[in-house]
Amino acid sequence: MQFEFAGTLAVPDGRYLARSDSGQQVLVVETGGAPPPPRRRRRRPKDSEAATDPAPLPLSRVTAVRAEEPFEETGEADAWLEEALASEDSIDAVVAEGLALLNLAVHAHAVASADPLGVELRADRAATVRIGHGSGKEVASGRFSSAREVDVRAGASARRRQDEELRPQERVAAVLGGRERLDACETLLLRARTDLDADRHREAALQLRIALEALLVELDGALADPDHERDMGELNERRKQAGEAANAALQGQLPVEDERNVAELTELAERVLRRRRVLRG
């Protein structure tokens, strides 16, 4: 998998070896047209015209390489590539695997550098996405013997439908205009979802406990709607499960039942928030 993003990434250029239960992978990060490193002292401000064209951006190229079980011959690699491109589901699976490795590096860098604003990446934000194969020397430098560009934006229909349903631009205008505020549970639940999607189940459990407590207070009586009341009642009844999962997370790896409860409660809480936004218009 290869992604190209406009601008620079927080993860420095280089080659990173990743080991996990599923095998070895290599992450190659390289930036073209990167600006020079910052000076020790800030430059003095200079005159600038308001109508100047935007400055060209550097391009960050990230290649996620499967380093386990190399193909014996080019024909095998070509067959794998055709299979990977055979359907939207197979493309999404390969893209998700590569993106997971990249976001693991982004998350590790944010924690290592104590950067609270480290943001994980989405495939549909990439300028170009490729799937391909090559020799060890080629892929180690972000090159391929054979590759195809794939359109991941076309496969993001679910996210587009959600954007259309929730009309985020209208809410941004309302928040900036002081007509609406963001609830704490919304931010906390986003963090839980990010951890859950990245398979950080312990972190997700800990985030969910406080997100759920905030939601039960902030959205109590928010809608005169039977479905809202039913979902809020279920969340209140199952809040003990969220607490038990968080306690288990403090001890180490979550049991499978706790992982399932965290996923279900997160989805239920997200449904409550989504319904409120849709019904309020």
Buried (B, 14 or more C-beta within 10 A) or exposed (E): BBBBBEEBBBBEBEBBEBEEEEEEBBBBBBBEEBEEEEEEEEEEEEEEEEEEEEEEBBBBBBBBBBBEEEEEEEEEBBEBBEEBBEEBEBBBEBBEBBBBBBBBBBBBBBEEEEEEEBEBBEBBEBEEBBBBBBEEEBBBEBBBBEBBEBEBBEBBEEEEEEEEEBEEEEBEEEEEEEEEEEBBBBEBBBBBBBBBBBEBBBBBBBBBBBBBBBBBEEBEEBBEEEEBEEBBEBBEEBBEBBBBBBEBBEEEEBEEEBBEBBBEBBEBBBBBBEBBBEEEE
